[in-house]
C-alpha cells in the first residue's frame, strides 16, 4: 500500500523539523512535489506503509546530535558533502552491507558497488526499493535528485542517470553517511 505523506521542513539552525500529517489513505499522486519559499520546503511523497512505520522508530534529533560527530551530523542532517577521494569507502572493495550511519538501516550491498571514478562510493541499486528514497534538490543552482535514508530522513548523496546496467543509475553517496558491516 502506498500512502501520501505531507512533510513540512522548517529551516532553522540545527532544527530540521518534519512531520507526517496525512498517511492513512491510499492515493494516486505524482511521486513528489516540492514547493519552495524562503523558510519552508513542502514535500508531498508517496511512501509505502512499512516505510512510514519504520520512520517512527528512527532516532530523535537529540540522539543523533549525541551519536554523530559534527562532520557526520553536517552531511547527514544538514545536507553537506564530503570532498571527493577523501572518504572511507570510495576505494573500498570489501564485501558486506552498507548501513545508514545515523540509524543503522541496511542501504546497499557491496555487490552493487562499482568504480564510477567520481571519488565517492557509487552503487547502481539500493538493497531494497524502499530503503533509499529520493526527492528533487534544487539547491546550488542545479536540479538534482537527492537520496535520503527512508527511516531517518538523513541525507545520503544524489542519484544520477549515468550508471551501469542493469539500472542505469548511479547512487553517488558520501562515505560519512554509510557504515560497512563486513561479511
Ligand atoms: Zn537512516
Boltz pocket constraint, residues with backbone or C-beta under 6 A from the ligand:
constraints:
  - pocket:
      binder: B
      contacts: [[A, 100], [A, 101], [A, 102], [A, 103], [A, 104], [A, 105], [A, 149], [A, 150], [A, 151], [A, 152], [A, 153], [A, 154]]
      max_distance: 6.0
